């Protein structure tokens, strides 16, 4: 009888040990995605298109926790980046246009220079291969990512171009999602680099007449949520200022980065998009512009 009990206990321990092998980025208690935990075959294949052209991977895209995972190197190189892998800290780095994108394994945070992009799933390792969430890594490089489920094949479409980055900033839409504050900061960085390299579409909006100030007197008057936000900030920091720091001029748009200063320090940056082909009202000049979008953090 004792022998039988011992055998049953041993079997239970062995089964428990086998079940306790969790992939990097997940721990006991997490809902284990079947693709990572048990390497089961994905129900439907996933097709990935970049600017309309198929992207092939040596490890097929996998659906994990409702996110599409792909090998990091192939994706980053397809997006135009030079890739390096630091084994000592388990981190991928992508270099493009003077910007560095840092992607640590097991983390839910991607860094783009001084900006961060928060993911809802981590980077994982499967059978020795580092897989990254396609949507978030694409967004870190300024791309628009759209998921389209199909009857036989699911499709992920990636669009990466300066024209599309401008469109995202102006409309506030990125694929099938709204542009977040984090995304807006990253998009601004890529567009600013594009402007420095002379690669943006030429500015065709109305320019400020010489000797006149380019200002936006309707920014707060016509935007009640922004007015409420600024009023709360001013109440907390009576010495506060909103200071312009960088500008992008492309097509009809003037894209502005400004810092929110108060209490002796900069608390955060905001981003605004103005259409300088439209006058705010009949009494105004077009160069004063109509605000199309504004991006601020929760505060």
TIKOL-584660 format. One record per atom (N, C-alpha, C): residue in one letter; z, y, x. Coordinates in steps of 0.02 Angstrom, whole numbers, plus 50000, padded with zeros to 5 digits. Layout:
BEGIN
AZYX
...
This chain:
BEGIN
X500004993950042
X500005000050000
X500005006350043
X500425006150097
X500455011850142
X499785013050175
X499445007450195
X498785008050226
X498285011350180
X498305009450116
X497835012350068
X497945019850061
X498585021850055
X498745029050049
X498495032850110
X498615029850171
X498405033050232
X497655034050234
X497275028850213
X496545029350213
X496315034850166
X496615035150106
X496415040350058
X496565047350085
X497135048150117
X497315054650146
X496835056550202
X496655051650245
X496205052950300
X495515055150274
X495275051550223
X494635053350193
X494655060450165
X495205062050132
X495275068750103
X495265074050157
X495605072750214
X495625077650269
X494935078650298
X494575073050308
X493905073550337
X493435077350291
X493465075950227
X493035079550179
X493215086850178
X493855088350182
X494065095350182
X493815098950244
X493835095550301
X493595098750363
X492855100050360
X492485095050331
X491765096050325
X491605101750278
X491985102450225
X491855107750177
X492085114450203
X492515114250256
X492795120650281
X492345124150331
X491765121550346
X491315124850394
X490945130450359
X491175136450369
X490875142250335
X490425146050382
X489845148350359
X489395152150402
X489695158850420
X489485161650477
X489745168150498
X489595173450446
X490095177450430
X490005182650378
X490305180650313
X490515174350305
X490825171950244
X491475168450262
X491945168150216
X492575164850228
X492785161050167
X493315156950174
X493545153050118
X493715157650059
X493495155850001
X493615159949942
X492985163849921
X492515164849969
X491895168249952
X491455163449912
X491025166249870
X490535162149836
X489995160449886
X489965154249907
X489505152349960
X488795151749934
X488335155549963
X487625154849943
X487365148049966
X487015144749922
X486815137849939
X486345137749999
X485925143050008
X485445142950063
X485805142950131
X486355146750135
X486715147150198
X487175141250207
X487545139550155
X488065134350162
X487775127350169
X487275125850130
X487035118950128
X486295118150146
X485985123650165
X485275123550186
X484835120250134
X484995121350070
X484575118550018
X483915122450015
X483425119449988
X482775122549983
X482785128049930
X482515133849946
X482485139349898
X482055137249838
X482275139149778
X481925137049718
X481205139449719
X481105145949735
X480435148849737
X480315152049805
X479705151449831
X479555154949894
X479565162549883
X479695166149937
X479735173449935
X479195176249980
X478755180349951
X478215183549989
X478435190550007
X478325192350071
X478505199050095
X477875202850115
X477775208750087
X477205212950103
X477445219550134
X477135221650188
X477275228050219
X476645232350215
X476685237750178
X476105242050166
X475495238050143
X475645233150100
X475115229150069
X474905223050109
X475145222350171
X474945216750213
X475515211650218
X475355205150213
X475885200050216
X476215199750285
X476875198650284
X477265197750345
X477475190450347
X477325187150402
X477505180050408
X478105179250454
X478545174550438
X479145173350476
X479165166050497
X479455164550556
X479495157550577
X480055153950538
X480525157750510
X481005155050464
X480885158450397
X480755154650345
X480565157550281
X481125161950252
X480935167350218
X481435171550184
X481865167350137
X482505168950136
X482975165050095
X483345169650047
X483455167249987
X483855170949938
X484585169149948
X484985173949968
X485695172949981
X486085178249943
X486525176049899
X486915180849859
X486465186149826
X485905183849799
X485415188349766
X485115193449814
X485135192049878
X484815196349927
X484325192249968
X483765195349989
X483275191850029
X483445192750103
X483555187050137
X483715187050208
X483115184750249
X482985188150305
X482435186350349
X482665186950421
X482315183650469
X482485184350540
X482435191650562
X482935194150598
X482965201250612
X482405203750657
X482225199950709
X481745202450758
X481065203650727
X480815198850689
X480145199450660
X480115205350612
X480645206350572
X480645211850524
X480645218550560
X481075219350609
X481135225750644
X480495227350683
X480195222250714
X479565223450750
X479005225250702
X478995222050643
X478495223750593
X478565230950570
X479175233550571
X479305240450551
X479215245350608
X478955242950664
X478765247350719
X479305248650771
X479825244650771
X480385245750817
X480345241050877
X480625243250932
X480745238950990
X481445236050983
X481505229550992
X482125226050975
X482475223351037
X483125223951040
X483525220651091
X484125217251058
X484365211951090
X484925208051064
X485475207851116
X486075210051096
X486655209851141
X487095203951121
X487035198551158
X487385192451142
X488145193351146
X488375197551193
X489095198351205
X489455201251144
X489105205451106
X489425208451046
X489055206350982
X488595201550988
X488235198950930
X487935204550888
X487535208750921
X487265214750888
X486525215550905
X486125216950854
X485415218650863
X485345226250864
X484915228650909
X484765235750912
X484015236850907
X483825241650866
X483115243250858
X483015250450881
X482495251550921
X482345258150948
X481665260350920
X481665266250891
X481035269050866
X481085276650861
X480575280150888
X480535287450885
X481165290850910
X481495287850958
X482095290950986
X482725289650946
X482675285950892
X483265284150852
X483455276950866
X484105275550861
X484355268750873
X484685266150810
X484465260250788
X484755256850730
X485165250950756
X485805250850739
X486265245650764
X486465241050707
X486385234450716
X486505229550663
X486955224050689
X487615224450679
X488075219250704
X488095213150657
X488135207250686
X488215201150647
X488905201150615
X488935198850552
X489565198350517
X489795204850485
X489435210250498
X489635216850472
X489215218650411
X489495223050371
X489125225850313
X488915233150326
X488955235250389
X488785242150407
X488205242150457
X487675245850441
X487135247150488
X487205254450510
X487105255750574
X487145262550600
X486445264950619
X486285271150600
X485675274450621
X485885281050653
X485895281250719
X486185286850755
X486905288050730
X487035293950702
X487705295550678
X487805293750604
X487295290850573
X487325289150502
X487505281750494
X487795280250437
X487935273250420
X487625271550353
X487425265250346
X487165262650283
X487585256550266
X487925256850208
X488375251550188
X488005246350147
X488035240150169
X487705234650134
X488215231150089
X487975227450039
X488445223649997
X488495216350019
X488125214550071
X488165207950101
X488125208750177
X488405204050215
X488385204750288
X487765201650320
X487665203350383
X487185199750425
X487485192850440
X487075187550438
X487335180750448
X486945177050501
X487255171650525
X486925167050571
X486835160350536
X486235157750535
X486085151250504
X485715147050555
X486025141450573
X485725136750621
X485495140450684
X485925144950708
X485785148550770
X485325154450763
X485085155850703
X484625161450692
X484995167150656
X484895173250679
X485195179150647
X484745181550591
X485005181350530
X484625183650472
X484935190050445
X484505194650424
X484745201150400
X484505202350328
X484885206150288
X484665207850221
X484065212650224
X483495210350200
X482875214050209
X482915221050180
X483185221750119
X483185228350086
X483545233550129
X484145231950151
X484545236950186
X484255238650255
X484015233550290
X483725234850356
X483085238950348
X482685237550296
X482095241550283
X482285248850269
X482795249850228
X483015256650212
X483275260250275
X483585256550320
X483835259650382
X483265262450424
X482665259850415
X482085262450450
X481635266750404
X481935269250350
X481595273950307
X481115270950256
X481105264350251
X480615261050208
X480865260650136
X480395260250090
X480535258950019
X480435251450007
X480925248349975
X480905241149964
X480955239649889
X480485235649864
X480475233949792
X480445226349785
X480875223749742
X480895216549728
X480555215349661
X480075210649660
X479725208949598
X479755201349588
X480155198949540
X480175191649528
X479535189249496
X479325183249514
X478725180449485
X478855173449458
X478375170749422
X478465164149392
X478485158749445
X478055159449496
X478015154449549
X478235157149617
X478115163549628
X478285166749692
X478615173449679
X479195174549712
X479505181149709
X479205185449765
X479155191949752
X478825196349800
X479285202149819
X479295203649884
X479645209549910
X479125214049942
X479065220049916
X478575224849943
X478935230349981
X478715231350043
X478995236550086
X478455241750098
X478635248050087
X478175253550102
X478515257950154
X478175259050209
X478455263250262
X477935268250285
X478035274550270
X477605279950293
X477975286550283
X477775291650319
X478085298250311
X477965300950240
X477365299750214
X477215301950146
X477705298950096
X477845292550105
X478305289250059
X479025291550068
X479225292950131
X479895295550143
X479995302250108
X479475306550110
X479505312950075
X479575311750000
X479185307049974
X479205305349903
X479895303049882
X480215298949924
X480895296649908
X481375302549904
X481335307149952
X481785312849953
X481675317349893
X481045318349874
X480875322949819
X481075320049751
X480915313649740
X481025310549675
X481725307549667
X482045306049724
X482695302749720
X482655295449703
X482055292549707
X481945285549691
X481675281849753
X481985276049767
X481765271949823
X481645264949797
X481005263349785
X480845256749756
X481115256249686
X481565251349675
X481855250449609
X482575253049606
X482755257549652
X483425260249654
X483415267849664
X483985271049650
X484055278149665
X484205279049740
X483985284549768
X484145286149837
X484885288149841
X485255284649883
X485965286149891
X486055291849941
X486655294549944
X486805299749993
X486695297150064
X486915290950077
X486815287950144
X486075287550161
X485675285250112
X484955284750123
X484645291550137
X484855296650100
X484565303350108
X484665305850180
X485255304650208
X485385306750276
X484925303150326
X484815296750314
X484385292750358
X483655294950350
X483435295950289
X482755298350278
X482635305050312
X483135309450308
X483075315950340
X482975315050415
X483355310550447
X483295309350519
X482585307150537
X482305302350500
X481635299950515
X481115305450505
X481185309350451
X480705314750439
X480765320250492
X481375321750513
X481465326950564
X481135324750630
X481205318350647
X480865315750706
X480105316150698
X479875314550637
X479155315150624
X478905322250631
X479315327050610
X479125334050617
X479095336050691
X479575333750730
X479585335250801
X478965332550836
X478715326850812
X478125323750842
X477475326250811
X477525330750763
X476935333550730
X476575328650686
X476935323850657
X476625318450618
X476705319350542
X477035324650520
X477115325650447
X476495329150419
X476365328150353
X475825331950322
X475955339450331
X475445343450340
X475545350650352
X475875354050293
X476265359250308
X476615363050256
X476105367550220
X476085366950154
X475605370950114
X475955375150061
X476625375350063
X476995379450016
X476945386850034
X477265390949995
X477235398150007
X477745400050061
X477495403250114
X477925404950170
X478295411550156
X478845412350190
X479235418550184
X478865424250216
X478765429750181
X478445435650212
X478855437950272
X478515440350323
X478855442550383
X479365447950366
X479965447250394
X480485452150381
X480905450650319
X480705445550280
X481085443650221
X481495437350236
X482035436650201
X482465430850211
X482265425250164
X482255419250190
X482135413450148
X482805411250119
X482895412350055
X483535410550025
X483425407549956
X483945404249930
X483885400649868
X484445402849821
X484335408449788
X484865411349748
X485015407349685
X484565402649666
X484665398849604
X484965392049617
X485135390749679
X485375383949696
X485965381949654
X486465386249648
X487075384449612
X487035386349538
X486675391649523
X486645394049454
X486335388849407
X485825385449431
X485455380749389
X485675373549397
X486215372249433
X486425365449445
X487185365049434
X487375363449372
X488095363549355
X488495358449395
X488255352249404
X488645347549445
X488755350049516
X488245353149545
X488315355949612
X488805361749612
X488785365949560
X489245371549555
X489965368949550
X490075363749510
X490745360849504
X490985358049571
X490525354649606
X490685351849671
X490885357349720
X490475362749723
X490615368249769
X491255371849750
X491385372649686
X491995376049664
X492615372249686
X492595365549680
X493155361449702
X493265361949777
X492725362049814
X492775362749887
X493055369549906
X492815374749873
X493045381549887
X493785382349870
X494005379149815
X494705379649796
X495155376349849
X494905371049880
X495295367549931
X495285371249998
X494705374250013
X494625377750077
X494365384850063
X494815389750055
X494605396550038
X494145399650091
X494175397150154
X493745399850207
X493085396050213
X492915392050163
X492345387550168
X491685391350172
X491205387950205
X490515390450211
X490045384550203
X489455385950176
X488915381050175
X488385383750222
X488285380350279
X487875383150332
X487255378850343
X486665382050342
X486045378550355
X486035376350428
X485815370150441
X485795367650509
X485095365550531
X484725362050489
X484055359850507
X483595360350447
X482945361350460
X482445361850407
X481855357450422
X481555354850370
X480915351350375
X480435354850327
X479845356550352
X479335359750310
X478725355150308
X478575352650249
X478015348050242
X477745348350171
X477085348350165
X476755348950100
X477005355250065
X477235354750002
X477515360549968
X478265361049977
X478545356650016
X479275355850014
X479625358550076
X480205361350063
X480655363550115
X481285359250107
X481405354850155
X481965350250152
X482505352750200
X483095353550174
X483625357150208
X484235352650220
X484505353150281
X485145349950296
X485665355450307
X486225355050274
X486735360150282
X487425356850289
X487865360250327
X488535357550334
X489015361250288
X489525357750267
X490055360550225
X490665361450270
X490805367850286
X491315369650334
X491925372550298
X492515370550318
X493125373250289
X493735370850326
X494235374950330
X494845373050365
X494735371850438
X494235375350467
X494115374850539
X493695369050562
X493395365250514
X492975359650536
X492435358150485
X491925354550508
X491385352250464
X491605345750431
X491585345550364
X491825339650327
X491255334650314
X490655337150300
X490095332750287
X489455336950285
X488895333550280
X488245336850274
X487965335650204
X487575340450181
X487215339650118
X486465340450132
X486065338150085
X485335338450092
X485035340950027
X484555345550033
X484235348349973
X483475348549984
X483105347749930
X482375348049932
X482145353549885
X481715357949911
X481465363549872
X480705363349869
X480425364749809
X479705365349800
X479525372749805
X479195374549860
X479045381649872
X478365383649843
X478085379549800
X477465381549766
X477625384149696
X478275383849677
X478475385849609
X479005391249615
X478915396649577
X479425401949575
X479975399849527
X480615401349544
X481165399649499
X481105402849430
X480855408849427
X480725412249363
X480215417749375
X480035421349323
X479505426349329
X479695432249372
X480325432949387
X480555438549428
X480615436649502
X480465430449519
X480585427949587
X479935426349622
X479975425949688
X479415423949729
X479425416249737
X478825413549746
X478775406249753
X479165403749814
X479165407749867
X479495405349928
X480235404249919
X480525407149865
X481235405849852
X481335398649828
X480825395949796
X480825388749782
X481235386449723
X481045380749697
X481415377249644
X481715370949673
X482345369949662
X482675364049689
X482435357849652
X482225352849691
X481995346549662
X482515340949668
X482925341249720
X483425336049731
X483975338649776
X484575335849767
X485145337649808
X485565331349820
X485795330449881
X486165324449898
X486825326349931
X487375324249899
X488055325649924
X488475319349919
X488975318749962
X489405312749959
X489905313349903
X490205307649881
X490775308049836
X491325311949871
X491615316749836
X492115320849869
X492685322449821
